[in-house]
Amino acid sequence: MDLNGVGFLAAIIVGGLAGWLAEMFMKSNMGLIMNIILGIVGAALLNFVLALLGIYTGSGWLVYLIVGFVGACILIAIGRALRRG
């Protein structure tokens, strides 16, 4: 898993922050663990998709935060769409 140049502990912290920001932005109600998971998984998935498209996102915690936020928002939207069925 590519962590965009941040360490594992920093990925958890920044991923949690990205997930929390996405939770506030998307007005969803999830817990701390889900925020961390959404932030980290969202960042990893969006980095993978952007790499497939040939887009380099750079490295560092700020880039990881932004990509994690956008990725988590996308995951929340997909989850909502699947629940509505």
Sequence and secondary structure as in RCSB ss.txt:
>XXXX:A:sequence
MDLNGVGFLAAIIVGGLAGWLAEMFMKSNMGLIMNIILGIVGAALLNFVLALLGIYTGSGWLVYLIVGFVGACIL
IAIGRALRRG
>XXXX:A:secstr
   TT  HHHHHHHHHHHHHHHHHHHT    HHHHHHHHHHHHHHHHHHHHHTT     SHHHHHHHHHHHHHHH
HHHHHHHHH 
